[in-house]
Amino acid sequence: MSKRKGRMSEKQMLEHLRRNRQWFGFILLSLTVLALVLIGVKYALIIHGQADEHNLTKSRLSQVTRTKTVVAKRGEIVDVDGNAIASTGNTYTVYAIIKHQYKGDTSKIVKDKAKTAKLLANHLPVSEAEILKRLNPANGHTTQVEFGGEGSGLSLATKQAIEKENLAGIHFTTTPARLYPNGIFASHEIGRTTATTSKNGLTTLAGTMGLEKSFNKLLTGTNGEKRMQTDRFGYTVAGTAKTLKKAQNGGTVYTTINSNLQNYLESLMTSVQEKYSPTAMTATLMNAKTGAILATSQRPTYEPTTGSGLANAWRSMLVQDVYEPGSVMKIMTLAAAINSGNYHPNEYYKSGQIKVDGATLSDWNKAGWGMIPLSQAFTRSSNVGMVKIEQAMGAKTWLSYLKKFGFGSKTGMPLPSESAGSIAYSSTPDQASTAFGQAINVTVVQMLRAMSAVADGGQMVEPRIVSKTETASGKVTKYGTKKLAKVISADTAAQVREAMVKVVKDENGTGGSYAIKGMDVGVKTGTAQISGAHGYLAGSQNYLHSVAAMVPSKNPKYLVYITLKQPKIPAGTVSANDVIATIFKPLIKRAIALESNSGSEAGSAMTKIGNLDGQKLTTVRSDLQKQGFQVAVIGTGNEVVQQLPVANQEAMNGSRVILMTNGAMTMPSVSGWGKSDVLKLAQITGVKFKLKGEGYASAQSLKAGSLITGDTVTVTFTSK
């Protein structure tokens, strides 16, 4: 009986457990359903922007909305054909990581320093030994090294060439920069910019010199703004970016400069500078009818992209520096005397020296030429003769003409800090001295303006270096030919130009060095004393030599003005005029050849060379040779990364085109090259070349095929 009850109790217990499990399952299922419902409601609230009594959308916007400045692209400065002289892009600085910088740093580091140094030396103007030295710094804790100025300011082509070497541990930083593809190229007139980086990392460029400064507002443009939402990692949330203000890019400044002539002038100037080391030099070629400056240069100068040389060349000699011009001023003296009716060519005077109110004024030939007619004063460049002419005019008349010619007043050329010059006229000796270009301070551009009256039938023309500007929206402002006052008659101008021809052709003339066979050339030479702290400097080399030329003299198209200060010319070799002629003659020949496009000694037909960057060397070389060009190749690669002449510039058929490839930078054979081509080689490689002798290249210190390093390369020239 008792056993049966025990079995019933066990059965009841099992039933009770079964019912408990059912209730537990039901409760668990109910809780799960309830949880899912709550999650669904919560999700719905989030979708509609509400959670925990907060508006999530509003909260999210206040936390992650960002406003970003959209930087306007700085506009270009272009040459007369629209080719870029100054443009905006990036430059690069190469650096090497030689040791991990922190625990867990996974950056690639330099593994093979010797190999790295050898390959980098092919692309940087630094020796392999110097690079290797930098890769092994004395401080053992150094983790990263750079390569000085030689490793900064690199072009995209150089960066890409280095990247193709696949060097572990070699990295680059990118800097927004102003690019000047021609290198030294009217540097003071084009100008340069400086980059400023704000606290928020925004880099802006501002013009500090030349046209870059004068037209900074036009070139800068206006920055825009963009608003977007970012997540907590800083990434933009898709679909949230909105332009608040569109960036307005900078406008364009169109210059009057002819790149072909400008590049050629730079090479001619460099050649003279390296051979005779003058303390200063200027050269300008201007269209005598329109005032358009086709080419202008000075020494010392600087490289605008890197700023190399800037410490010695802050000022523009075209518009800022003033100087006593010397005998070239006699062009204006003779013109004033003829025009005012005070020139008496058949009147004789005693040359050599003259006393003026107690002061002795002398000819460059102090012994003089005896009694000579005033008609020879200009031809012989006699200071005494010019004093006689000034005295015949009278101080008042002469001063009035000086002012009519614009001396003492600015030209208004749109370049910063133009000087007005000055006229010392308080004493009789000073008044007389102005007649031969002393006791008067002028700028180069003032001389060009004054001489334009003689070149253009008596009417002055305003020199100009800008032809027009255009905003990004298309608004054009023109700077066309501006005719100024008619200072002298056309007949007077013609008589002065005839006198300038005699300076070249007459046996007593001082300008025989400038004669060009078959060309109608008129010049006036000048040799001015240089003022020092205690009067004029003594010594045979302390002079400012100059020439002003008008070509063709009968109806001038071109006005050339060149100055050469304190050149170091070995005694008994050549004259200062011979040196200046090495700039004048080839430059004017090139100008006339470009104008006529006819085959001659000066040159032949012109062909525009396109952008060869990135093209196969074999194809490029073949195409150029078919067009009649000589081709020189730098490097061992198979792809062109740089070229001279630059892209879209015209070059004379038969001239030399220099191509740099993506391989190791190797020296070509320069045998038979002219100096201008060797200077192009120096420009494209960034290596200093020392030129010895005259004529054509006959020897080179670095053998053809050798790697080009940062060492100076000497090229010897001999006459054929």
Secondary structure by P-SEA (a helix, b strand, c coil): caaaaaaaaaaaaaaaaaaaaaaaaaaaaaaaaaaaaaaaaaaaaaaaccccccaaaaaaaaccbbbbbbcccbbbbbcccccccbbbbbbbbbbbbcccccccccccccccaaaaaaaaaacccccaaaaaaaaccccccccccccccccccccaaaaaaaaaaccccccccccccccccccccccccccbbbbbbcccbbbbbbbccccccccccccccbbbbbbbccccccccccccccccbbbbbbbbbbbcccaaaaaaaaaaaaaaaaaccccbbbbbbbccccccccccccccccccccccccccccccccccccccccccaaaaaaaaaaaaccccccccccccccccccbbbbccccccccccccccccccccaaaaaaaaaaacaaaaaaaaaaaccccccccccccccbbbbbcccaaaaaaaaacccbbbcaaaaaaaacccccccbbbbbbcccccccccbbbbbbccccccccccaaaaaaaaaaaaaaccccccccccccccccccccccbbbbbbccccccccccccccbbbbbcccccccbbbbbbbcccccccccccaaaaaaaaaaaaaaaaaaaaaccccccccbbbbbcccccccaaaaaaaaaaabbbbbbcccccccccccccccccccccbbbbbbccccccccccccccaaaaaaaaaaacbbbbbccccccccccccccccccccbbbbbbbcc
